[in-house]
Amino acid sequence: MEITFDSQKCRHNGQCVKTLPEVFKVEKSQLIIIQNGASEDAIQKTVNACPSGALAIKK
């Protein structure tokens, strides 16, 4: 599984960072994604909850 991020869609709600900080972090105004930072189930739930659809799963 690979997490993808579309910066053009992102509305910067921060849901991903708040919900799963072990996977999604912001450093120097850039989203950092730690692909194996949590279980696939937890990542899938967080990606599905992204309000802008900026996050996706590539299998």
mmCIF file of the N, C-alpha and C atoms, coordinates in Angstrom:
data_MODEL
# 
_entry.id   MODEL 
# 
loop_
_atom_site.group_PDB 
_atom_site.id 
_atom_site.type_symbol 
_atom_site.label_atom_id 
_atom_site.label_alt_id 
_atom_site.label_comp_id 
_atom_site.label_asym_id 
_atom_site.label_entity_id 
_atom_site.label_seq_id 
_atom_site.pdbx_PDB_ins_code 
_atom_site.Cartn_x 
_atom_site.Cartn_y 
_atom_site.Cartn_z 
_atom_site.occupancy 
_atom_site.B_iso_or_equiv 
_atom_site.pdbx_formal_charge 
_atom_site.auth_seq_id 
_atom_site.auth_comp_id 
_atom_site.auth_asym_id 
_atom_site.auth_atom_id 
_atom_site.pdbx_PDB_model_num 
ATOM 1   N N  . MET A 1 1  ? 0.841   -1.171 0.000  1.00 0.00 ? 1  MET A N  1 
ATOM 2   C CA . MET A 1 1  ? 0.000   0.000  0.000  1.00 0.00 ? 1  MET A CA 1 
ATOM 3   C C  . MET A 1 1  ? 0.886   1.234  0.000  1.00 0.00 ? 1  MET A C  1 
ATOM 4   N N  . GLU A 1 2  ? 0.489   2.226  -0.792 1.00 0.00 ? 2  GLU A N  1 
ATOM 5   C CA . GLU A 1 2  ? 1.215   3.494  -0.844 1.00 0.00 ? 2  GLU A CA 1 
ATOM 6   C C  . GLU A 1 2  ? 0.222   4.638  -0.644 1.00 0.00 ? 2  GLU A C  1 
ATOM 7   N N  . ILE A 1 3  ? 0.541   5.545  0.253  1.00 0.00 ? 3  ILE A N  1 
ATOM 8   C CA . ILE A 1 3  ? -0.297  6.714  0.499  1.00 0.00 ? 3  ILE A CA 1 
ATOM 9   C C  . ILE A 1 3  ? 0.150   7.811  -0.462 1.00 0.00 ? 3  ILE A C  1 
ATOM 10  N N  . THR A 1 4  ? -0.811  8.403  -1.156 1.00 0.00 ? 4  THR A N  1 
ATOM 11  C CA . THR A 1 4  ? -0.488  9.523  -2.039 1.00 0.00 ? 4  THR A CA 1 
ATOM 12  C C  . THR A 1 4  ? -1.157  10.784 -1.504 1.00 0.00 ? 4  THR A C  1 
ATOM 13  N N  . PHE A 1 5  ? -0.574  11.919 -1.871 1.00 0.00 ? 5  PHE A N  1 
ATOM 14  C CA . PHE A 1 5  ? -1.057  13.219 -1.388 1.00 0.00 ? 5  PHE A CA 1 
ATOM 15  C C  . PHE A 1 5  ? -1.089  14.205 -2.542 1.00 0.00 ? 5  PHE A C  1 
ATOM 16  N N  . ASP A 1 6  ? -2.237  14.840 -2.736 1.00 0.00 ? 6  ASP A N  1 
ATOM 17  C CA . ASP A 1 6  ? -2.406  15.861 -3.770 1.00 0.00 ? 6  ASP A CA 1 
ATOM 18  C C  . ASP A 1 6  ? -2.472  17.228 -3.087 1.00 0.00 ? 6  ASP A C  1 
ATOM 19  N N  . SER A 1 7  ? -1.389  17.967 -3.131 1.00 0.00 ? 7  SER A N  1 
ATOM 20  C CA . SER A 1 7  ? -1.315  19.266 -2.441 1.00 0.00 ? 7  SER A CA 1 
ATOM 21  C C  . SER A 1 7  ? -2.290  20.283 -3.025 1.00 0.00 ? 7  SER A C  1 
ATOM 22  N N  . GLN A 1 8  ? -2.688  20.100 -4.275 1.00 0.00 ? 8  GLN A N  1 
ATOM 23  C CA . GLN A 1 8  ? -3.636  21.025 -4.899 1.00 0.00 ? 8  GLN A CA 1 
ATOM 24  C C  . GLN A 1 8  ? -5.044  20.871 -4.326 1.00 0.00 ? 8  GLN A C  1 
ATOM 25  N N  . LYS A 1 9  ? -5.385  19.692 -3.837 1.00 0.00 ? 9  LYS A N  1 
ATOM 26  C CA . LYS A 1 9  ? -6.703  19.426 -3.255 1.00 0.00 ? 9  LYS A CA 1 
ATOM 27  C C  . LYS A 1 9  ? -6.759  19.753 -1.764 1.00 0.00 ? 9  LYS A C  1 
ATOM 28  N N  . CYS A 1 10 ? -5.626  19.713 -1.104 1.00 0.00 ? 10 CYS A N  1 
ATOM 29  C CA . CYS A 1 10 ? -5.591  19.844 0.356  1.00 0.00 ? 10 CYS A CA 1 
ATOM 30  C C  . CYS A 1 10 ? -6.119  21.203 0.808  1.00 0.00 ? 10 CYS A C  1 
ATOM 31  N N  . ARG A 1 11 ? -6.988  21.161 1.835  1.00 0.00 ? 11 ARG A N  1 
ATOM 32  C CA . ARG A 1 11 ? -7.527  22.389 2.423  1.00 0.00 ? 11 ARG A CA 1 
ATOM 33  C C  . ARG A 1 11 ? -6.908  22.666 3.791  1.00 0.00 ? 11 ARG A C  1 
ATOM 34  N N  . HIS A 1 12 ? -5.914  21.897 4.161  1.00 0.00 ? 12 HIS A N  1 
ATOM 35  C CA . HIS A 1 12 ? -5.138  22.088 5.393  1.00 0.00 ? 12 HIS A CA 1 
ATOM 36  C C  . HIS A 1 12 ? -6.002  22.053 6.653  1.00 0.00 ? 12 HIS A C  1 
ATOM 37  N N  . ASN A 1 13 ? -6.950  21.121 6.694  1.00 0.00 ? 13 ASN A N  1 
ATOM 38  C CA . ASN A 1 13 ? -7.765  20.928 7.895  1.00 0.00 ? 13 ASN A CA 1 
ATOM 39  C C  . ASN A 1 13 ? -6.975  20.278 9.022  1.00 0.00 ? 13 ASN A C  1 
ATOM 40  N N  . GLY A 1 14 ? -5.955  19.537 8.677  1.00 0.00 ? 14 GLY A N  1 
ATOM 41  C CA . GLY A 1 14 ? -5.109  18.899 9.681  1.00 0.00 ? 14 GLY A CA 1 
ATOM 42  C C  . GLY A 1 14 ? -5.680  17.628 10.279 1.00 0.00 ? 14 GLY A C  1 
ATOM 43  N N  . GLN A 1 15 ? -6.744  17.100 9.703  1.00 0.00 ? 15 GLN A N  1 
ATOM 44  C CA . GLN A 1 15 ? -7.355  15.888 10.246 1.00 0.00 ? 15 GLN A CA 1 
ATOM 45  C C  . GLN A 1 15 ? -6.362  14.729 10.265 1.00 0.00 ? 15 GLN A C  1 
ATOM 46  N N  . CYS A 1 16 ? -5.593  14.582 9.216  1.00 0.00 ? 16 CYS A N  1 
ATOM 47  C CA . CYS A 1 16 ? -4.648  13.467 9.138  1.00 0.00 ? 16 CYS A CA 1 
ATOM 48  C C  . CYS A 1 16 ? -3.602  13.574 10.240 1.00 0.00 ? 16 CYS A C  1 
ATOM 49  N N  . VAL A 1 17 ? -3.068  14.759 10.446 1.00 0.00 ? 17 VAL A N  1 
ATOM 50  C CA . VAL A 1 17 ? -2.032  14.982 11.454 1.00 0.00 ? 17 VAL A CA 1 
ATOM 51  C C  . VAL A 1 17 ? -2.590  14.781 12.856 1.00 0.00 ? 17 VAL A C  1 
ATOM 52  N N  . LYS A 1 18 ? -3.798  15.249 13.097 1.00 0.00 ? 18 LYS A N  1 
ATOM 53  C CA . LYS A 1 18 ? -4.433  15.100 14.415 1.00 0.00 ? 18 LYS A CA 1 
ATOM 54  C C  . LYS A 1 18 ? -4.807  13.650 14.692 1.00 0.00 ? 18 LYS A C  1 
ATOM 55  N N  . THR A 1 19 ? -5.278  12.954 13.669 1.00 0.00 ? 19 THR A N  1 
ATOM 56  C CA . THR A 1 19 ? -5.779  11.594 13.845 1.00 0.00 ? 19 THR A CA 1 
ATOM 57  C C  . THR A 1 19 ? -4.666  10.560 13.901 1.00 0.00 ? 19 THR A C  1 
ATOM 58  N N  . LEU A 1 20 ? -3.654  10.720 13.068 1.00 0.00 ? 20 LEU A N  1 
ATOM 59  C CA . LEU A 1 20 ? -2.602  9.702  12.965 1.00 0.00 ? 20 LEU A CA 1 
ATOM 60  C C  . LEU A 1 20 ? -1.220  10.360 12.852 1.00 0.00 ? 20 LEU A C  1 
ATOM 61  N N  . PRO A 1 21 ? -0.764  11.015 13.933 1.00 0.00 ? 21 PRO A N  1 
ATOM 62  C CA . PRO A 1 21 ? 0.509   11.748 13.872 1.00 0.00 ? 21 PRO A CA 1 
ATOM 63  C C  . PRO A 1 21 ? 1.725   10.861 13.664 1.00 0.00 ? 21 PRO A C  1 
ATOM 64  N N  . GLU A 1 22 ? 1.598   9.567  13.901 1.00 0.00 ? 22 GLU A N  1 
ATOM 65  C CA . GLU A 1 22 ? 2.730   8.677  13.658 1.00 0.00 ? 22 GLU A CA 1 
ATOM 66  C C  . GLU A 1 22 ? 2.942   8.413  12.164 1.00 0.00 ? 22 GLU A C  1 
ATOM 67  N N  . VAL A 1 23 ? 1.978   8.805  11.342 1.00 0.00 ? 23 VAL A N  1 
ATOM 68  C CA . VAL A 1 23 ? 2.086   8.648  9.883  1.00 0.00 ? 23 VAL A CA 1 
ATOM 69  C C  . VAL A 1 23 ? 2.187   10.001 9.180  1.00 0.00 ? 23 VAL A C  1 
ATOM 70  N N  . PHE A 1 24 ? 1.386   10.971 9.619  1.00 0.00 ? 24 PHE A N  1 
ATOM 71  C CA . PHE A 1 24 ? 1.302   12.274 8.955  1.00 0.00 ? 24 PHE A CA 1 
ATOM 72  C C  . PHE A 1 24 ? 1.891   13.361 9.851  1.00 0.00 ? 24 PHE A C  1 
ATOM 73  N N  . LYS A 1 25 ? 2.915   14.048 9.337  1.00 0.00 ? 25 LYS A N  1 
ATOM 74  C CA . LYS A 1 25 ? 3.576   15.121 10.084 1.00 0.00 ? 25 LYS A CA 1 
ATOM 75  C C  . LYS A 1 25 ? 3.803   16.301 9.157  1.00 0.00 ? 25 LYS A C  1 
ATOM 76  N N  . VAL A 1 26 ? 3.840   17.484 9.724  1.00 0.00 ? 26 VAL A N  1 
ATOM 77  C CA . VAL A 1 26 ? 4.181   18.671 8.954  1.00 0.00 ? 26 VAL A CA 1 
ATOM 78  C C  . VAL A 1 26 ? 5.529   19.177 9.448  1.00 0.00 ? 26 VAL A C  1 
ATOM 79  N N  . GLU A 1 27 ? 6.463   19.282 8.513  1.00 0.00 ? 27 GLU A N  1 
ATOM 80  C CA . GLU A 1 27 ? 7.791   19.808 8.805  1.00 0.00 ? 27 GLU A CA 1 
ATOM 81  C C  . GLU A 1 27 ? 8.147   20.827 7.740  1.00 0.00 ? 27 GLU A C  1 
ATOM 82  N N  . LYS A 1 28 ? 8.493   22.029 8.177  1.00 0.00 ? 28 LYS A N  1 
ATOM 83  C CA . LYS A 1 28 ? 8.851   23.118 7.263  1.00 0.00 ? 28 LYS A CA 1 
ATOM 84  C C  . LYS A 1 28 ? 7.762   23.332 6.207  1.00 0.00 ? 28 LYS A C  1 
ATOM 85  N N  . SER A 1 29 ? 6.520   23.323 6.671  1.00 0.00 ? 29 SER A N  1 
ATOM 86  C CA . SER A 1 29 ? 5.333   23.545 5.825  1.00 0.00 ? 29 SER A CA 1 
ATOM 87  C C  . SER A 1 29 ? 5.115   22.461 4.770  1.00 0.00 ? 29 SER A C  1 
ATOM 88  N N  . GLN A 1 30 ? 5.715   21.307 4.937  1.00 0.00 ? 30 GLN A N  1 
ATOM 89  C CA . GLN A 1 30 ? 5.553   20.185 4.012  1.00 0.00 ? 30 GLN A CA 1 
ATOM 90  C C  . GLN A 1 30 ? 4.941   19.001 4.762  1.00 0.00 ? 30 GLN A C  1 
ATOM 91  N N  . LEU A 1 31 ? 3.995   18.314 4.116  1.00 0.00 ? 31 LEU A N  1 
ATOM 92  C CA . LEU A 1 31 ? 3.438   17.106 4.708  1.00 0.00 ? 31 LEU A CA 1 
ATOM 93  C C  . LEU A 1 31 ? 4.417   15.963 4.504  1.00 0.00 ? 31 LEU A C  1 
ATOM 94  N N  . ILE A 1 32 ? 4.779   15.330 5.602  1.00 0.00 ? 32 ILE A N  1 
ATOM 95  C CA . ILE A 1 32 ? 5.647   14.160 5.585  1.00 0.00 ? 32 ILE A CA 1 
ATOM 96  C C  . ILE A 1 32 ? 4.762   12.949 5.863  1.00 0.00 ? 32 ILE A C  1 
ATOM 97  N N  . ILE A 1 33 ? 4.883   11.928 5.023  1.00 0.00 ? 33 ILE A N  1 
ATOM 98  C CA . ILE A 1 33 ? 4.092   10.708 5.199  1.00 0.00 ? 33 ILE A CA 1 
ATOM 99  C C  . ILE A 1 33 ? 5.046   9.560  5.490  1.00 0.00 ? 33 ILE A C  1 
ATOM 100 N N  . ILE A 1 34 ? 4.860   8.947  6.642  1.00 0.00 ? 34 ILE A N  1 
ATOM 101 C CA . ILE A 1 34 ? 5.651   7.785  7.032  1.00 0.00 ? 34 ILE A CA 1 
ATOM 102 C C  . ILE A 1 34 ? 4.801   6.559  6.682  1.00 0.00 ? 34 ILE A C  1 
ATOM 103 N N  . GLN A 1 35 ? 5.092   5.982  5.546  1.00 0.00 ? 35 GLN A N  1 
ATOM 104 C CA . GLN A 1 35 ? 4.243   4.957  4.933  1.00 0.00 ? 35 GLN A CA 1 
ATOM 105 C C  . GLN A 1 35 ? 3.943   3.774  5.852  1.00 0.00 ? 35 GLN A C  1 
ATOM 106 N N  . ASN A 1 36 ? 4.870   3.391  6.689  1.00 0.00 ? 36 ASN A N  1 
ATOM 107 C CA . ASN A 1 36 ? 4.666   2.219  7.542  1.00 0.00 ? 36 ASN A CA 1 
ATOM 108 C C  . ASN A 1 36 ? 4.529   2.596  9.018  1.00 0.00 ? 36 ASN A C  1 
ATOM 109 N N  . GLY A 1 37 ? 4.034   3.788  9.294  1.00 0.00 ? 37 GLY A N  1 
ATOM 110 C CA . GLY A 1 37 ? 3.941   4.284  10.663 1.00 0.00 ? 37 GLY A CA 1 
ATOM 111 C C  . GLY A 1 37 ? 2.783   3.768  11.477 1.00 0.00 ? 37 GLY A C  1 
ATOM 112 N N  . ALA A 1 38 ? 1.851   3.052  10.843 1.00 0.00 ? 38 ALA A N  1 
ATOM 113 C CA . ALA A 1 38 ? 0.679   2.520  11.552 1.00 0.00 ? 38 ALA A CA 1 
ATOM 114 C C  . ALA A 1 38 ? 0.126   1.351  10.752 1.00 0.00 ? 38 ALA A C  1 
ATOM 115 N N  . SER A 1 39 ? -0.896  0.724  11.294 1.00 0.00 ? 39 SER A N  1 
ATOM 116 C CA . SER A 1 39 ? -1.502  -0.409 10.606 1.00 0.00 ? 39 SER A CA 1 
ATOM 117 C C  . SER A 1 39 ? -2.222  0.064  9.336  1.00 0.00 ? 39 SER A C  1 
ATOM 118 N N  . GLU A 1 40 ? -2.361  -0.836 8.384  1.00 0.00 ? 40 GLU A N  1 
ATOM 119 C CA . GLU A 1 40 ? -3.063  -0.495 7.151  1.00 0.00 ? 40 GLU A CA 1 
ATOM 120 C C  . GLU A 1 40 ? -4.494  -0.067 7.437  1.00 0.00 ? 40 GLU A C  1 
ATOM 121 N N  . ASP A 1 41 ? -5.131  -0.704 8.393  1.00 0.00 ? 41 ASP A N  1 
ATOM 122 C CA . ASP A 1 41 ? -6.508  -0.358 8.749  1.00 0.00 ? 41 ASP A CA 1 
ATOM 123 C C  . ASP A 1 41 ? -6.597  1.078  9.275  1.00 0.00 ? 41 ASP A C  1 
ATOM 124 N N  . ALA A 1 42 ? -5.687  1.448  10.162 1.00 0.00 ? 42 ALA A N  1 
ATOM 125 C CA . ALA A 1 42 ? -5.687  2.808  10.721 1.00 0.00 ? 42 ALA A CA 1 
ATOM 126 C C  . ALA A 1 42 ? -5.403  3.842  9.629  1.00 0.00 ? 42 ALA A C  1 
ATOM 127 N N  . ILE A 1 43 ? -4.478  3.529  8.749  1.00 0.00 ? 43 ILE A N  1 
ATOM 128 C CA . ILE A 1 43 ? -4.161  4.443  7.647  1.00 0.00 ? 43 ILE A CA 1 
ATOM 129 C C  . ILE A 1 43 ? -5.361  4.590  6.726  1.00 0.00 ? 43 ILE A C  1 
ATOM 130 N N  . GLN A 1 44 ? -6.000  3.476  6.379  1.00 0.00 ? 44 GLN A N  1 
ATOM 131 C CA . GLN A 1 44 ? -7.162  3.516  5.489  1.00 0.00 ? 44 GLN A CA 1 
ATOM 132 C C  . GLN A 1 44 ? -8.285  4.379  6.073  1.00 0.00 ? 44 GLN A C  1 
ATOM 133 N N  . LYS A 1 45 ? -8.542  4.230  7.360  1.00 0.00 ? 45 LYS A N  1 
ATOM 134 C CA . LYS A 1 45 ? -9.587  5.027  8.018  1.00 0.00 ? 45 LYS A CA 1 
ATOM 135 C C  . LYS A 1 45 ? -9.252  6.516  7.962  1.00 0.00 ? 45 LYS A C  1 
ATOM 136 N N  . THR A 1 46 ? -8.009  6.860  8.197  1.00 0.00 ? 46 THR A N  1 
ATOM 137 C CA . THR A 1 46 ? -7.595  8.262  8.173  1.00 0.00 ? 46 THR A CA 1 
ATOM 138 C C  . THR A 1 46 ? -7.678  8.833  6.764  1.00 0.00 ? 46 THR A C  1 
ATOM 139 N N  . VAL A 1 47 ? -7.226  8.079  5.786  1.00 0.00 ? 47 VAL A N  1 
ATOM 140 C CA . VAL A 1 47 ? -7.297  8.523  4.388  1.00 0.00 ? 47 VAL A CA 1 
ATOM 141 C C  . VAL A 1 47 ? -8.759  8.721  3.978  1.00 0.00 ? 47 VAL A C  1 
ATOM 142 N N  . ASN A 1 48 ? -9.620  7.780  4.355  1.00 0.00 ? 48 ASN A N  1 
ATOM 143 C CA . ASN A 1 48 ? -11.048 7.889  4.017  1.00 0.00 ? 48 ASN A CA 1 
ATOM 144 C C  . ASN A 1 48 ? -11.709 9.099  4.667  1.00 0.00 ? 48 ASN A C  1 
ATOM 145 N N  . ALA A 1 49 ? -11.181 9.530  5.808  1.00 0.00 ? 49 ALA A N  1 
ATOM 146 C CA . ALA A 1 49 ? -11.771 10.666 6.534  1.00 0.00 ? 49 ALA A CA 1 
ATOM 147 C C  . ALA A 1 49 ? -11.253 12.023 6.047  1.00 0.00 ? 49 ALA A C  1 
ATOM 148 N N  . CYS A 1 50 ? -10.322 12.032 5.107  1.00 0.00 ? 50 CYS A N  1 
ATOM 149 C CA . CYS A 1 50 ? -9.776  13.300 4.605  1.00 0.00 ? 50 CYS A CA 1 
ATOM 150 C C  . CYS A 1 50 ? -10.904 14.099 3.954  1.00 0.00 ? 50 CYS A C  1 
ATOM 151 N N  . PRO A 1 51 ? -11.229 15.271 4.486  1.00 0.00 ? 51 PRO A N  1 
ATOM 152 C CA . PRO A 1 51 ? -12.376 16.035 3.977  1.00 0.00 ? 51 PRO A CA 1 
ATOM 153 C C  . PRO A 1 51 ? -12.206 16.580 2.557  1.00 0.00 ? 51 PRO A C  1 
ATOM 154 N N  . SER A 1 52 ? -10.980 16.747 2.121  1.00 0.00 ? 52 SER A N  1 
ATOM 155 C CA . SER A 1 52 ? -10.768 17.313 0.782  1.00 0.00 ? 52 SER A CA 1 
ATOM 156 C C  . SER A 1 52 ? -10.489 16.252 -0.277 1.00 0.00 ? 52 SER A C  1 
ATOM 157 N N  . GLY A 1 53 ? -10.202 15.012 0.162  1.00 0.00 ? 53 GLY A N  1 
ATOM 158 C CA . GLY A 1 53 ? -9.850  13.966 -0.781 1.00 0.00 ? 53 GLY A CA 1 
ATOM 159 C C  . GLY A 1 53 ? -8.420  14.062 -1.270 1.00 0.00 ? 53 GLY A C  1 
ATOM 160 N N  . ALA A 1 54 ? -7.599  14.813 -0.551 1.00 0.00 ? 54 ALA A N  1 
ATOM 161 C CA . ALA A 1 54 ? -6.205  14.993 -0.956 1.00 0.00 ? 54 ALA A CA 1 
ATOM 162 C C  . ALA A 1 54 ? -5.358  13.742 -0.718 1.00 0.00 ? 54 ALA A C  1 
ATOM 163 N N  . LEU A 1 55 ? -5.806  12.900 0.192  1.00 0.00 ? 55 LEU A N  1 
ATOM 164 C CA . LEU A 1 55 ? -5.082  11.661 0.474  1.00 0.00 ? 55 LEU A CA 1 
ATOM 165 C C  . LEU A 1 55 ? -5.754  10.503 -0.248 1.00 0.00 ? 55 LEU A C  1 
ATOM 166 N N  . ALA A 1 56 ? -4.954  9.579  -0.716 1.00 0.00 ? 56 ALA A N  1 
ATOM 167 C CA . ALA A 1 56 ? -5.487  8.387  -1.386 1.00 0.00 ? 56 ALA A CA 1 
ATOM 168 C C  . ALA A 1 56 ? -4.545  7.219  -1.118 1.00 0.00 ? 56 ALA A C  1 
ATOM 169 N N  . ILE A 1 57 ? -5.048  6.028  -1.361 1.00 0.00 ? 57 ILE A N  1 
ATOM 170 C CA . ILE A 1 57 ? -4.267  4.800  -1.222 1.00 0.00 ? 57 ILE A CA 1 
ATOM 171 C C  . ILE A 1 57 ? -4.057  4.227  -2.610 1.00 0.00 ? 57 ILE A C  1 
ATOM 172 N N  . LYS A 1 58 ? -2.815  3.961  -2.920 1.00 0.00 ? 58 LYS A N  1 
ATOM 173 C CA . LYS A 1 58 ? -2.453  3.288  -4.181 1.00 0.00 ? 58 LYS A CA 1 
ATOM 174 C C  . LYS A 1 58 ? -2.017  1.879  -3.800 1.00 0.00 ? 58 LYS A C  1 
ATOM 175 N N  . LYS A 1 59 ? -2.706  0.895  -4.349 1.00 0.00 ? 59 LYS A N  1 
ATOM 176 C CA . LYS A 1 59 ? -2.388  -0.497 -3.965 1.00 0.00 ? 59 LYS A CA 1 
ATOM 177 C C  . LYS A 1 59 ? -1.570  -1.178 -5.006 1.00 0.00 ? 59 LYS A C  1 
# 
